[in-house]
Amino acid sequence: MRNLLSSIQNSLQSLTFGTACRDGGIFELFGSSYKYTDKRRFPALRRLDYSYSSVAPRNLTVARFAHHEIEELYLCHTRISFSEAMVEAGRLRNLRVLVYSDSSVCLNHDMPRAKIKAMRVPKVCTKLEVVALLTTQVDLDDEVIQEFTRHCPKLKSLSLTCSSSLSADAFTFINTSTSCITNLELKDRRGTEPYLHFVLLYFPHLTHLAVNGQYVHLQDSTAIAHCCPNLQELLFKIDGSGNGVPEENNVDHEHLMNILLKCRKLQEVYFDRKKEAKLAGGPPQRFSPGSTSSESMKDADDNPFIDMTTSDEDNVLEQMLPQDTSLSPDLDLEPTSSLAVSKCPSLETDFCTPTSLNDDPTPRIFHNHCPIKRLSLAQSLVQEKFLMAMIWECPLLTLLDLNGAEALTDDLVVSIARNCSNLDTLGLSLGVDLCSDLKFGDRGLKALIKHCRKLECLSILNNRNVTSEAVQALLQALETTLPRLKTVSLCVGRGFSCSPSVISVYGLKYLTEFSKKQLNRSSPNNKSSFLIHLDFKRR
């Protein structure tokens, strides 16, 4: 590493260590940590990222001592405490980006002294544009925030683990007419009273807002709709719901709809509800295309997880071919009929859905719909009719995450299929603690196959109602209505109606080589259930 970096010593601009750096010796690249000797300097270095590494505080001191021109400093989940990080950051006058996040190995030693050190940083680093201080080692109260907003007029992004005693006084030095702040993140506030109604008044130009807290009030969501007309991305995480949090504090459908209809520039909304019960197979917070992150099911020993992402020759799966080849008939996949004009229903409208997939679809032409394209309501408690109302208002969705939602019925999934034809990523996995008897099955999946022709990533884990008939239709649609489908996450094996043999018969020629190998590994063990991510070759 030393020889490599010596060859580009005069041109190196950014250096990221990362988790690969287990040997502490590499951190002495800038010189001895003890005697400050044998210093090596990179004159063009402007960005230094120690995040997730085992760097020691003394290594950061030497690096900073040799490079006073550092403009970006990242210290996420390291062995460096908040107090030590603030001391070093306060000596970099050209600093524009300061990102710090706690590590579990950092202990709270002297919170008042750490607060004083944090307040000194903005007085020296007046060029700061991005500040992210996510810490529990110090109380980031009004006084700390005042120092950053007073001395850093170029601030564009502010992320804080804000104090439970946060008040409007914290932002008194913000000039709303000249403020450059467009990104705001407020996390882990433990106060029990609503606070966004006085915070957001100081940030009229917000385009990105993230709120994460144990106590989320309806009044907070109302403030977003009234104070953030230019909002483009909203991340609203409700933590600890169901663990002593009053039910009235949970954001319901009416307040979410209010945000969708008033913030007309919104493109992404993540209104997730975090529960203690784990979702098997679904990502914990945000659902992303091609994601293979998963958590074990109820019985980890009996339900091994298989990551299906990219085997040998096709004949390795011959043993999986079913003895009985009388599989269900093909699904009729005729093109959808022309659009029918209809008025969008209101929140109180009763929704009627077809009882058969052969019924003519009834998509609508929207005149004043919400332009949002990415919506996440993971683990939502919203009722079926209100989720349908949201779907009607958001026909341009390309990503929809309903993993773990309570209202995943056939009628809802059919409504999604018919009204959101632009979907490319869809999460409909059930939680392991949810009863699948009343959830969607083949009818909903077949509607998606017929109408969502741009679908690329589909997650339907833990659903016992999806049978081999619908999975067969899904695989056959790879040549017809689903030419873009790349990843399907589903369960096979004990207790689930879909068998590995159906996948091998109808999807074999599309699977990546690694997916074939993993599927073959799962076939002999018919007594277990498997979470499978199938990846398909697309040329």
MOZI-V102719 format. One record per residue. N is the residue number from 1. SS is DSSP state (H for helix, E for strand, - for the rest). PSI is psi in whole degrees, -180 to 180 (NA if undefined). D_CENTER is the distance of its C-alpha to the mean C-alpha in Angstrom with 1 decimal. Layout:
n->N ss->SS psi->PSI d_center->D_CENTER
n->N ss->SS psi->PSI d_center->D_CENTER
//
This chain:
n->1 ss->- psi->-40 d_center->34.2
n->2 ss->H psi->-43 d_center->37.0
n->3 ss->H psi->-41 d_center->38.9
n->4 ss->H psi->-49 d_center->35.9
n->5 ss->H psi->-27 d_center->35.0
n->6 ss->H psi->-32 d_center->38.6
n->7 ss->H psi->-20 d_center->38.9
n->8 ss->- psi->27 d_center->36.3
n->9 ss->- psi->-37 d_center->37.2
n->10 ss->- psi->-11 d_center->38.2
n->11 ss->- psi->-8 d_center->35.3
n->12 ss->- psi->124 d_center->32.2
n->13 ss->- psi->-29 d_center->29.9
n->14 ss->E psi->138 d_center->26.6
n->15 ss->E psi->120 d_center->26.4
n->16 ss->E psi->124 d_center->23.4
n->17 ss->- psi->-57 d_center->24.4
n->18 ss->- psi->-173 d_center->21.3
n->19 ss->- psi->-15 d_center->21.5
n->20 ss->- psi->-18 d_center->24.3
n->21 ss->- psi->88 d_center->26.8
n->22 ss->- psi->-24 d_center->28.3
n->23 ss->- psi->119 d_center->31.8
n->24 ss->H psi->-20 d_center->32.6
n->25 ss->H psi->-30 d_center->35.2
n->26 ss->H psi->-25 d_center->32.9
n->27 ss->H psi->-10 d_center->32.0
n->28 ss->H psi->20 d_center->35.7
n->29 ss->H psi->-35 d_center->35.3
n->30 ss->H psi->-1 d_center->36.3
n->31 ss->- psi->172 d_center->39.3
n->32 ss->- psi->133 d_center->40.5
n->33 ss->- psi->-17 d_center->38.6
n->34 ss->- psi->-41 d_center->41.8
n->35 ss->- psi->-1 d_center->44.5
n->36 ss->- psi->33 d_center->42.5
n->37 ss->- psi->170 d_center->44.6
n->38 ss->- psi->43 d_center->44.0
n->39 ss->- psi->138 d_center->41.4
n->40 ss->- psi->130 d_center->39.6
n->41 ss->- psi->140 d_center->38.4
n->42 ss->- psi->100 d_center->36.1
n->43 ss->- psi->-25 d_center->37.3
n->44 ss->- psi->0 d_center->34.5
n->45 ss->- psi->124 d_center->31.6
n->46 ss->- psi->-17 d_center->29.4
n->47 ss->E psi->125 d_center->26.0
n->48 ss->E psi->122 d_center->25.7
n->49 ss->E psi->109 d_center->22.6
n->50 ss->- psi->8 d_center->23.3
n->51 ss->- psi->137 d_center->19.8
n->52 ss->- psi->17 d_center->19.6
n->53 ss->- psi->173 d_center->23.3
n->54 ss->- psi->31 d_center->26.4
n->55 ss->- psi->145 d_center->28.0
n->56 ss->- psi->157 d_center->30.7
n->57 ss->H psi->-38 d_center->31.4
n->58 ss->H psi->-30 d_center->34.7
n->59 ss->H psi->-40 d_center->33.0
n->60 ss->H psi->-38 d_center->31.1
n->61 ss->H psi->-46 d_center->34.4
n->62 ss->H psi->-43 d_center->36.2
n->63 ss->H psi->-43 d_center->33.5
n->64 ss->H psi->-37 d_center->33.6
n->65 ss->H psi->-34 d_center->37.4
n->66 ss->H psi->-11 d_center->37.7
n->67 ss->- psi->82 d_center->35.2
n->68 ss->- psi->-12 d_center->35.7
n->69 ss->- psi->6 d_center->34.1
n->70 ss->- psi->131 d_center->30.5
n->71 ss->- psi->-23 d_center->28.3
n->72 ss->E psi->127 d_center->24.8
n->73 ss->E psi->123 d_center->24.2
n->74 ss->E psi->123 d_center->21.0
n->75 ss->E psi->76 d_center->21.5
n->76 ss->E psi->122 d_center->18.3
n->77 ss->- psi->57 d_center->19.2
n->78 ss->- psi->-176 d_center->22.8
n->79 ss->- psi->1 d_center->26.2
n->80 ss->- psi->125 d_center->27.0
n->81 ss->- psi->166 d_center->27.2
n->82 ss->H psi->-43 d_center->26.3
n->83 ss->H psi->-45 d_center->30.0
n->84 ss->H psi->-39 d_center->30.7
n->85 ss->H psi->-40 d_center->27.9
n->86 ss->H psi->-35 d_center->29.2
n->87 ss->H psi->-47 d_center->32.7
n->88 ss->H psi->-40 d_center->31.9
n->89 ss->H psi->-34 d_center->29.7
n->90 ss->- psi->-1 d_center->32.6
n->91 ss->- psi->10 d_center->34.8
n->92 ss->- psi->93 d_center->32.9
n->93 ss->- psi->-22 d_center->34.2
n->94 ss->- psi->7 d_center->32.4
n->95 ss->- psi->129 d_center->28.9
n->96 ss->- psi->-31 d_center->26.5
n->97 ss->E psi->124 d_center->23.1
n->98 ss->E psi->115 d_center->22.8
n->99 ss->E psi->121 d_center->19.6
n->100 ss->E psi->137 d_center->20.1
n->101 ss->E psi->138 d_center->18.2
n->102 ss->- psi->155 d_center->20.1
n->103 ss->- psi->154 d_center->20.9
n->104 ss->- psi->-18 d_center->22.3
n->105 ss->- psi->-9 d_center->25.6
n->106 ss->- psi->127 d_center->26.2
n->107 ss->- psi->156 d_center->28.4
n->108 ss->- psi->111 d_center->29.5
n->109 ss->- psi->-60 d_center->33.0
n->110 ss->- psi->88 d_center->34.1
n->111 ss->H psi->-43 d_center->31.8
n->112 ss->H psi->-41 d_center->34.4
n->113 ss->H psi->-37 d_center->35.2
n->114 ss->H psi->-36 d_center->31.5
n->115 ss->H psi->-41 d_center->31.2
n->116 ss->H psi->-42 d_center->34.3
n->117 ss->H psi->-37 d_center->33.0
n->118 ss->H psi->-36 d_center->29.8
n->119 ss->H psi->-20 d_center->31.9
n->120 ss->H psi->-25 d_center->34.0
n->121 ss->H psi->-54 d_center->31.2
n->122 ss->H psi->-25 d_center->31.0
n->123 ss->H psi->-28 d_center->34.8
n->124 ss->H psi->-44 d_center->34.9
n->125 ss->- psi->69 d_center->31.7
n->126 ss->- psi->-9 d_center->32.4
n->127 ss->- psi->5 d_center->30.6
n->128 ss->- psi->133 d_center->27.1
n->129 ss->- psi->-31 d_center->24.5
n->130 ss->E psi->122 d_center->21.2
n->131 ss->E psi->123 d_center->21.2
n->132 ss->E psi->109 d_center->18.5
n->133 ss->E psi->92 d_center->20.2
n->134 ss->E psi->94 d_center->18.0
n->135 ss->- psi->151 d_center->20.8
n->136 ss->- psi->8 d_center->22.7
n->137 ss->- psi->-9 d_center->25.8
n->138 ss->- psi->151 d_center->27.1
n->139 ss->- psi->104 d_center->27.2
n->140 ss->E psi->83 d_center->25.8
n->141 ss->- psi->-166 d_center->28.1
n->142 ss->H psi->-41 d_center->29.8
n->143 ss->H psi->-41 d_center->32.0
n->144 ss->H psi->-47 d_center->29.4
n->145 ss->H psi->-37 d_center->27.4
n->146 ss->H psi->-41 d_center->30.8
n->147 ss->H psi->-41 d_center->31.7
n->148 ss->H psi->-41 d_center->28.6
n->149 ss->H psi->-24 d_center->29.0
n->150 ss->H psi->-43 d_center->32.8
n->151 ss->H psi->-7 d_center->33.1
n->152 ss->- psi->78 d_center->30.1
n->153 ss->- psi->-14 d_center->30.7
n->154 ss->- psi->8 d_center->28.5
n->155 ss->- psi->129 d_center->25.2
n->156 ss->- psi->-28 d_center->22.4
n->157 ss->E psi->132 d_center->19.3
n->158 ss->E psi->120 d_center->19.5
n->159 ss->E psi->126 d_center->17.1
n->160 ss->E psi->144 d_center->18.9
n->161 ss->- psi->88 d_center->19.0
n->162 ss->E psi->156 d_center->21.6
n->163 ss->- psi->151 d_center->24.8
n->164 ss->- psi->-18 d_center->25.5
n->165 ss->- psi->16 d_center->28.6
n->166 ss->- psi->134 d_center->27.0
n->167 ss->- psi->176 d_center->29.3
n->168 ss->H psi->-21 d_center->30.0
n->169 ss->H psi->-23 d_center->32.3
n->170 ss->H psi->-24 d_center->29.4
n->171 ss->H psi->19 d_center->29.0
n->172 ss->- psi->-22 d_center->32.7
n->173 ss->- psi->4 d_center->33.0
n->174 ss->- psi->124 d_center->30.4
n->175 ss->- psi->107 d_center->32.4
n->176 ss->- psi->-27 d_center->30.3
n->177 ss->- psi->-28 d_center->32.3
n->178 ss->- psi->-3 d_center->31.7
n->179 ss->- psi->139 d_center->28.4
n->180 ss->- psi->1 d_center->26.0
n->181 ss->- psi->118 d_center->22.8
n->182 ss->- psi->-16 d_center->20.1
n->183 ss->E psi->128 d_center->17.0
n->184 ss->E psi->131 d_center->16.9
n->185 ss->E psi->124 d_center->14.8
n->186 ss->E psi->120 d_center->16.5
n->187 ss->E psi->151 d_center->15.5
n->188 ss->E psi->35 d_center->17.3
n->189 ss->E psi->128 d_center->20.3
n->190 ss->- psi->8 d_center->22.6
n->191 ss->- psi->153 d_center->24.9
n->192 ss->- psi->5 d_center->25.8
n->193 ss->- psi->149 d_center->26.6
n->194 ss->- psi->148 d_center->24.7
n->195 ss->- psi->-16 d_center->24.4
n->196 ss->H psi->-23 d_center->22.4
n->197 ss->H psi->-25 d_center->25.6
n->198 ss->H psi->-19 d_center->27.4
n->199 ss->H psi->-49 d_center->24.6
n->200 ss->H psi->-17 d_center->23.4
n->201 ss->H psi->-24 d_center->27.0
n->202 ss->H psi->0 d_center->27.0
n->203 ss->- psi->68 d_center->24.1
n->204 ss->- psi->-13 d_center->25.3
n->205 ss->- psi->16 d_center->23.7
n->206 ss->- psi->135 d_center->20.0
n->207 ss->- psi->-22 d_center->17.7
n->208 ss->E psi->126 d_center->14.4
n->209 ss->E psi->130 d_center->14.0
n->210 ss->E psi->127 d_center->11.8
n->211 ss->E psi->128 d_center->13.5
n->212 ss->E psi->118 d_center->13.0
n->213 ss->E psi->160 d_center->16.2
n->214 ss->- psi->-35 d_center->18.2
n->215 ss->- psi->103 d_center->20.4
n->216 ss->- psi->125 d_center->19.0
n->217 ss->- psi->154 d_center->21.9
n->218 ss->H psi->-34 d_center->22.6
n->219 ss->H psi->-32 d_center->24.4
n->220 ss->H psi->-45 d_center->21.3
n->221 ss->H psi->-33 d_center->19.7
n->222 ss->H psi->-38 d_center->23.1
n->223 ss->H psi->-36 d_center->23.3
n->224 ss->H psi->-45 d_center->20.2
n->225 ss->H psi->-33 d_center->22.0
n->226 ss->H psi->-26 d_center->25.2
n->227 ss->H psi->-8 d_center->24.4
n->228 ss->- psi->68 d_center->21.7
n->229 ss->- psi->-22 d_center->23.2
n->230 ss->- psi->10 d_center->21.6
n->231 ss->- psi->133 d_center->17.9
n->232 ss->- psi->-30 d_center->15.7
n->233 ss->E psi->131 d_center->12.1
n->234 ss->E psi->124 d_center->11.5
n->235 ss->E psi->112 d_center->9.0
n->236 ss->E psi->99 d_center->11.1
n->237 ss->E psi->125 d_center->10.5
n->238 ss->E psi->108 d_center->13.6
n->239 ss->- psi->145 d_center->14.6
n->240 ss->- psi->12 d_center->17.7
n->241 ss->- psi->134 d_center->18.5
n->242 ss->- psi->-1 d_center->21.4
n->243 ss->- psi->58 d_center->22.7
n->244 ss->- psi->0 d_center->25.4
n->245 ss->- psi->129 d_center->23.4
n->246 ss->- psi->138 d_center->25.6
n->247 ss->H psi->-32 d_center->24.6
n->248 ss->H psi->-13 d_center->25.4
n->249 ss->H psi->-13 d_center->22.7
n->250 ss->- psi->134 d_center->20.0
n->251 ss->- psi->130 d_center->18.9
n->252 ss->- psi->-176 d_center->20.5
n->253 ss->H psi->-37 d_center->20.5
n->254 ss->H psi->-40 d_center->23.2
n->255 ss->H psi->-36 d_center->21.5
n->256 ss->H psi->-43 d_center->18.3
n->257 ss->H psi->-36 d_center->20.8
n->258 ss->H psi->-41 d_center->22.6
n->259 ss->H psi->-45 d_center->19.6
n->260 ss->H psi->-37 d_center->19.0
n->261 ss->H psi->-26 d_center->22.8
n->262 ss->H psi->-32 d_center->23.6
n->263 ss->- psi->85 d_center->20.9
n->264 ss->- psi->-8 d_center->21.9
n->265 ss->- psi->3 d_center->20.0
n->266 ss->- psi->132 d_center->16.5
n->267 ss->- psi->-33 d_center->14.4
n->268 ss->E psi->133 d_center->10.9
n->269 ss->E psi->124 d_center->10.4
n->270 ss->E psi->100 d_center->7.8
n->271 ss->- psi->66 d_center->10.5
n->272 ss->- psi->151 d_center->9.4
n->273 ss->E psi->118 d_center->12.3
n->274 ss->- psi->126 d_center->12.3
n->275 ss->- psi->163 d_center->15.4
n->276 ss->- psi->-39 d_center->17.6
n->277 ss->- psi->139 d_center->17.9
n->278 ss->- psi->146 d_center->15.6
n->279 ss->- psi->126 d_center->14.2
n->280 ss->- psi->128 d_center->15.8
n->281 ss->- psi->-27 d_center->14.1
n->282 ss->- psi->148 d_center->10.8
n->283 ss->- psi->149 d_center->7.6
n->284 ss->- psi->-30 d_center->7.7
n->285 ss->- psi->-66 d_center->4.8
n->286 ss->- psi->138 d_center->2.2
n->287 ss->- psi->121 d_center->5.3
n->288 ss->- psi->150 d_center->6.6
n->289 ss->- psi->133 d_center->10.4
n->290 ss->- psi->9 d_center->12.5
n->291 ss->- psi->136 d_center->10.2
n->292 ss->- psi->14 d_center->12.8
n->293 ss->- psi->141 d_center->11.4
n->294 ss->- psi->156 d_center->13.5
n->295 ss->- psi->153 d_center->15.4
n->296 ss->- psi->157 d_center->19.1
n->297 ss->- psi->-171 d_center->20.8
n->298 ss->- psi->-45 d_center->23.4
n->299 ss->- psi->99 d_center->26.0
n->300 ss->- psi->-36 d_center->24.6
n->301 ss->- psi->-34 d_center->28.1
n->302 ss->- psi->-9 d_center->28.7
n->303 ss->- psi->71 d_center->25.3
n->304 ss->- psi->146 d_center->24.4
n->305 ss->E psi->132 d_center->21.2
n->306 ss->E psi->123 d_center->21.8
n->307 ss->- psi->110 d_center->19.4
n->308 ss->- psi->101 d_center->20.6
n->309 ss->- psi->-32 d_center->19.8
n->310 ss->- psi->NA d_center->23.2
n->311 ss->- psi->-155 d_center->30.8
n->312 ss->- psi->-156 d_center->33.9
n->313 ss->- psi->161 d_center->36.2
n->314 ss->H psi->-23 d_center->35.7
n->315 ss->H psi->-7 d_center->38.6
n->316 ss->H psi->-14 d_center->36.8
n->317 ss->H psi->11 d_center->35.5
n->318 ss->H psi->-34 d_center->38.9
n->319 ss->H psi->-15 d_center->39.1
n->320 ss->H psi->-12 d_center->36.2
n->321 ss->- psi->134 d_center->38.0
n->322 ss->- psi->149 d_center->39.0
n->323 ss->- psi->-35 d_center->42.6
n->324 ss->- psi->112 d_center->42.5
n->325 ss->- psi->7 d_center->41.5
n->326 ss->- psi->73 d_center->41.9
n->327 ss->- psi->170 d_center->38.3
n->328 ss->- psi->154 d_center->37.3
n->329 ss->- psi->161 d_center->38.2
n->330 ss->- psi->154 d_center->36.0
n->331 ss->- psi->137 d_center->33.9
n->332 ss->- psi->115 d_center->35.3
n->333 ss->- psi->57 d_center->32.9
n->334 ss->- psi->152 d_center->34.9
n->335 ss->- psi->151 d_center->33.4
n->336 ss->- psi->154 d_center->32.4
n->337 ss->- psi->174 d_center->35.1
n->338 ss->- psi->160 d_center->35.2
n->339 ss->- psi->141 d_center->33.3
n->340 ss->- psi->135 d_center->34.9
n->341 ss->- psi->132 d_center->34.9
n->342 ss->- psi->156 d_center->34.0
n->343 ss->- psi->142 d_center->33.0
n->344 ss->- psi->135 d_center->29.6
n->345 ss->- psi->155 d_center->29.9
n->346 ss->- psi->180 d_center->29.4
n->347 ss->- psi->-30 d_center->27.5
n->348 ss->- psi->-2 d_center->30.7
n->349 ss->- psi->139 d_center->31.5
n->350 ss->- psi->137 d_center->31.9
n->351 ss->- psi->134 d_center->30.2
n->352 ss->- psi->130 d_center->32.2
n->353 ss->- psi->153 d_center->30.8
n->354 ss->- psi->152 d_center->32.9
n->355 ss->- psi->-8 d_center->34.2
n->356 ss->- psi->147 d_center->34.5
n->357 ss->- psi->-21 d_center->32.5
n->358 ss->- psi->-10 d_center->35.7
n->359 ss->- psi->147 d_center->35.7
n->360 ss->- psi->135 d_center->35.3
n->361 ss->- psi->155 d_center->31.9
n->362 ss->- psi->61 d_center->31.9
n->363 ss->- psi->159 d_center->29.2
n->364 ss->- psi->157 d_center->29.7
n->365 ss->- psi->123 d_center->30.3
n->366 ss->- psi->142 d_center->28.4
n->367 ss->- psi->-30 d_center->30.1
n->368 ss->- psi->45 d_center->28.0
n->369 ss->- psi->169 d_center->24.6
n->370 ss->- psi->134 d_center->21.2
n->371 ss->- psi->6 d_center->20.0
n->372 ss->- psi->143 d_center->16.2
n->373 ss->- psi->-22 d_center->14.6
n->374 ss->E psi->120 d_center->10.9
n->375 ss->E psi->128 d_center->10.6
n->376 ss->E psi->124 d_center->8.5
n->377 ss->- psi->49 d_center->11.0
n->378 ss->- psi->136 d_center->10.1
n->379 ss->- psi->30 d_center->13.2
n->380 ss->- psi->147 d_center->15.0
n->381 ss->- psi->5 d_center->18.7
n->382 ss->- psi->140 d_center->19.7
n->383 ss->- psi->161 d_center->22.8
n->384 ss->H psi->-46 d_center->23.2
n->385 ss->H psi->-31 d_center->25.3
n->386 ss->H psi->-34 d_center->23.0
n->387 ss->H psi->-39 d_center->20.0
n->388 ss->H psi->-39 d_center->22.6
n->389 ss->H psi->-40 d_center->23.5
n->390 ss->H psi->-40 d_center->20.1
n->391 ss->H psi->-41 d_center->20.0
n->392 ss->H psi->-34 d_center->23.4
n->393 ss->H psi->-13 d_center->22.4
n->394 ss->- psi->67 d_center->19.5
n->395 ss->- psi->-10 d_center->21.2
n->396 ss->- psi->10 d_center->19.5
n->397 ss->- psi->136 d_center->16.0
n->398 ss->- psi->-23 d_center->14.7
n->399 ss->E psi->132 d_center->11.4
n->400 ss->E psi->120 d_center->11.6
n->401 ss->E psi->110 d_center->9.7
n->402 ss->- psi->27 d_center->12.4
n->403 ss->- psi->125 d_center->12.0
n->404 ss->- psi->5 d_center->14.4
n->405 ss->- psi->149 d_center->15.8
n->406 ss->- psi->-23 d_center->19.5
n->407 ss->- psi->36 d_center->20.9
n->408 ss->- psi->78 d_center->20.2
n->409 ss->- psi->170 d_center->23.7
n->410 ss->H psi->-43 d_center->25.5
n->411 ss->H psi->-41 d_center->26.4
n->412 ss->H psi->-45 d_center->22.9
n->413 ss->H psi->-39 d_center->21.7
n->414 ss->H psi->-41 d_center->24.9
n->415 ss->H psi->-41 d_center->24.2
n->416 ss->H psi->-46 d_center->20.8
n->417 ss->H psi->-40 d_center->22.6
n->418 ss->H psi->-23 d_center->25.4
n->419 ss->H psi->-13 d_center->23.7
n->420 ss->- psi->67 d_center->20.6
n->421 ss->- psi->-11 d_center->22.3
n->422 ss->- psi->2 d_center->19.9
n->423 ss->- psi->131 d_center->16.9
n->424 ss->- psi->-18 d_center->15.8
n->425 ss->E psi->126 d_center->12.7
n->426 ss->E psi->124 d_center->13.2
n->427 ss->E psi->114 d_center->12.0
n->428 ss->- psi->28 d_center->15.1
n->429 ss->- psi->143 d_center->15.2
n->430 ss->- psi->149 d_center->17.4
n->431 ss->- psi->152 d_center->17.2
n->432 ss->- psi->-19 d_center->20.0
n->433 ss->- psi->1 d_center->21.6
n->434 ss->- psi->138 d_center->21.8
n->435 ss->- psi->128 d_center->25.1
n->436 ss->- psi->0 d_center->24.8
n->437 ss->- psi->-38 d_center->28.3
n->438 ss->- psi->12 d_center->27.4
n->439 ss->- psi->176 d_center->24.2
n->440 ss->- psi->160 d_center->24.1
n->441 ss->- psi->-134 d_center->25.9
n->442 ss->H psi->-38 d_center->27.8
n->443 ss->H psi->-44 d_center->28.5
n->444 ss->H psi->-43 d_center->24.9
n->445 ss->H psi->-40 d_center->24.0
n->446 ss->H psi->-34 d_center->27.1
n->447 ss->H psi->-39 d_center->26.3
n->448 ss->H psi->-42 d_center->23.0
n->449 ss->H psi->-38 d_center->25.2
n->450 ss->H psi->-36 d_center->27.7
n->451 ss->H psi->-32 d_center->25.8
n->452 ss->- psi->79 d_center->22.4
n->453 ss->- psi->-5 d_center->23.9
n->454 ss->- psi->8 d_center->21.1
n->455 ss->- psi->131 d_center->18.8
n->456 ss->- psi->-33 d_center->17.3
n->457 ss->E psi->126 d_center->14.8
n->458 ss->E psi->130 d_center->15.6
n->459 ss->E psi->119 d_center->14.7
n->460 ss->- psi->45 d_center->17.6
n->461 ss->- psi->153 d_center->17.8
n->462 ss->- psi->24 d_center->20.3
n->463 ss->- psi->109 d_center->22.2
n->464 ss->- psi->-7 d_center->26.0
n->465 ss->- psi->-15 d_center->27.0
n->466 ss->- psi->116 d_center->26.0
n->467 ss->- psi->177 d_center->29.2
n->468 ss->H psi->-26 d_center->30.5
n->469 ss->H psi->-48 d_center->31.8
n->470 ss->H psi->-38 d_center->28.5
n->471 ss->H psi->-39 d_center->27.0
n->472 ss->H psi->-46 d_center->30.3
n->473 ss->H psi->-38 d_center->29.8
n->474 ss->H psi->-44 d_center->26.3
n->475 ss->H psi->-37 d_center->27.6
n->476 ss->H psi->-28 d_center->30.6
n->477 ss->H psi->-7 d_center->28.6
n->478 ss->H psi->-24 d_center->27.3
n->479 ss->H psi->-11 d_center->30.5
n->480 ss->- psi->-89 d_center->30.7
n->481 ss->- psi->-13 d_center->28.0
n->482 ss->- psi->63 d_center->24.9
n->483 ss->- psi->-13 d_center->25.9
n->484 ss->- psi->-6 d_center->22.3
n->485 ss->- psi->126 d_center->20.7
n->486 ss->- psi->-34 d_center->19.4
n->487 ss->E psi->133 d_center->17.5
n->488 ss->E psi->126 d_center->18.3
n->489 ss->E psi->121 d_center->17.1
n->490 ss->E psi->176 d_center->19.9
n->491 ss->E psi->142 d_center->22.3
n->492 ss->E psi->165 d_center->26.0
n->493 ss->E psi->-157 d_center->28.8
n->494 ss->- psi->129 d_center->30.4
n->495 ss->- psi->-12 d_center->29.7
n->496 ss->- psi->145 d_center->27.8
n->497 ss->- psi->-17 d_center->29.8
n->498 ss->- psi->135 d_center->28.6
n->499 ss->- psi->152 d_center->30.6
n->500 ss->H psi->-27 d_center->30.0
n->501 ss->H psi->-36 d_center->33.2
n->502 ss->H psi->-40 d_center->31.9
n->503 ss->H psi->-41 d_center->29.1
n->504 ss->H psi->-35 d_center->31.8
n->505 ss->H psi->-46 d_center->34.2
n->506 ss->H psi->-17 d_center->32.2
n->507 ss->H psi->4 d_center->29.3
n->508 ss->H psi->-45 d_center->31.0
n->509 ss->H psi->-13 d_center->31.8
n->510 ss->H psi->-20 d_center->28.3
n->511 ss->E psi->146 d_center->26.6
n->512 ss->- psi->163 d_center->25.9
n->513 ss->H psi->-40 d_center->28.3
n->514 ss->H psi->-36 d_center->26.0
n->515 ss->H psi->-38 d_center->24.9
n->516 ss->H psi->-43 d_center->28.6
n->517 ss->H psi->-44 d_center->29.3
n->518 ss->H psi->-37 d_center->26.6
n->519 ss->H psi->-39 d_center->27.7
n->520 ss->H psi->-37 d_center->31.3
n->521 ss->H psi->-30 d_center->30.5
n->522 ss->H psi->-20 d_center->29.2
n->523 ss->H psi->-39 d_center->32.2
n->524 ss->- psi->-24 d_center->35.0
n->525 ss->- psi->81 d_center->33.2
n->526 ss->- psi->-5 d_center->33.5
n->527 ss->- psi->-1 d_center->33.5
n->528 ss->- psi->165 d_center->29.8
n->529 ss->E psi->147 d_center->26.5
n->530 ss->E psi->138 d_center->23.9
n->531 ss->E psi->120 d_center->20.2
n->532 ss->E psi->133 d_center->20.5
n->533 ss->E psi->107 d_center->18.3
n->534 ss->E psi->126 d_center->20.9
n->535 ss->E psi->135 d_center->20.7
n->536 ss->E psi->145 d_center->23.3
n->537 ss->- psi->131 d_center->25.4
n->538 ss->- psi->121 d_center->25.4
n->539 ss->- psi->NA d_center->28.2
//
